[in-house]
């Protein structure tokens, strides 16, 4: 995978984490 691809995957994983921890 390219560096940009890894960063995209990382951001995606972090986004899911924030969505899970976000109070709703």
N, CA, C and O atoms as a DFTB+ gen file, in Angstrom:
96 C
 N C O
     1  1       0.847      -1.209       0.000
     2  2       0.000       0.000       0.000
     3  2       0.876       1.251       0.000
     4  3       1.988       1.242       0.530
     5  1       0.369       2.315      -0.594
     6  2       1.139       3.557      -0.638
     7  2       1.007       4.305       0.687
     8  3       0.111       4.016       1.480
     9  1       1.894       5.258       0.923
    10  2       1.837       6.020       2.169
    11  2       0.498       6.745       2.280
    12  3      -0.106       6.787       3.352
    13  1       0.040       7.315       1.167
    14  2      -1.247       8.018       1.178
    15  2      -2.362       7.049       1.528
    16  3      -3.290       7.403       2.255
    17  1      -2.278       5.837       1.020
    18  2      -3.292       4.824       1.302
    19  2      -3.294       4.476       2.781
    20  3      -4.353       4.342       3.395
    21  1      -2.080       4.327       3.362
    22  2      -1.984       3.998       4.789
    23  2      -2.571       5.115       5.623
    24  3      -3.295       4.863       6.586
    25  1      -2.260       6.365       5.254
    26  2      -2.783       7.509       5.995
    27  2      -4.305       7.535       5.906
    28  3      -4.985       7.804       6.897
    29  1      -4.831       7.258       4.733
    30  2      -6.285       7.249       4.543
    31  2      -6.916       6.199       5.441
    32  3      -7.931       6.449       6.093
    33  1      -6.299       5.008       5.469
    34  2      -6.826       3.926       6.316
    35  2      -6.756       4.343       7.774
    36  3      -7.687       4.085       8.538
    37  1      -5.655       4.989       8.174
    38  2      -5.486       5.412       9.562
    39  2      -6.558       6.425       9.934
    40  3      -7.195       6.305      10.980
    41  1      -6.757       7.415       9.083
    42  2      -7.770       8.438       9.339
    43  2      -9.149       7.800       9.426
    44  3      -9.972       8.185      10.256
    45  1      -9.392       6.818       8.559
    46  2     -10.693       6.140       8.555
    47  2     -10.904       5.409       9.875
    48  3     -11.984       5.487      10.460
    49  1      -9.880       4.700      10.350
    50  2      -9.983       3.970      11.614
    51  2     -10.210       4.945      12.762
    52  3     -11.037       4.684      13.636
    53  1      -9.489       6.061      12.774
    54  2      -9.631       7.055      13.821
    55  2     -11.032       7.648      13.785
    56  3     -11.641       7.889      14.827
    57  1     -11.539       7.882      12.578
    58  2     -12.882       8.454      12.437
    59  2     -13.920       7.507      13.035
    60  3     -14.842       7.946      13.721
    61  1     -13.769       6.208      12.775
    62  2     -14.705       5.235      13.330
    63  2     -14.633       5.260      14.851
    64  3     -15.654       5.160      15.531
    65  1     -13.417       5.395      15.381
    66  2     -13.231       5.426      16.828
    67  2     -13.965       6.626      17.411
    68  3     -14.661       6.495      18.419
    69  1     -13.819       7.790      16.793
    70  2     -14.488       8.993      17.282
    71  2     -16.001       8.822      17.202
    72  3     -16.722       9.230      18.113
    73  1     -16.482       8.227      16.127
    74  2     -17.923       8.030      15.968
    75  2     -18.452       7.101      17.056
    76  3     -19.561       7.295      17.555
    77  1     -17.663       6.095      17.425
    78  2     -18.104       5.141      18.440
    79  2     -18.125       5.799      19.817
    80  3     -19.017       5.533      20.623
    81  1     -17.134       6.663      20.087
    82  2     -17.026       7.267      21.406
    83  2     -17.877       8.528      21.518
    84  3     -18.086       9.036      22.619
    85  1     -18.366       9.033      20.397
    86  2     -19.165      10.264      20.431
    87  2     -20.533      10.002      21.051
    88  3     -21.224       9.072      20.637
    89  1     -20.936      10.800      22.032
    90  2     -22.236      10.628      22.672
    91  2     -23.378      11.010      21.736
    92  3     -23.439      12.140      21.250
    93  1     -24.267      10.079      21.488
    94  2     -25.390      10.370      20.595
    95  2     -26.617       9.583      21.030
    96  3     -27.672       9.690      20.405
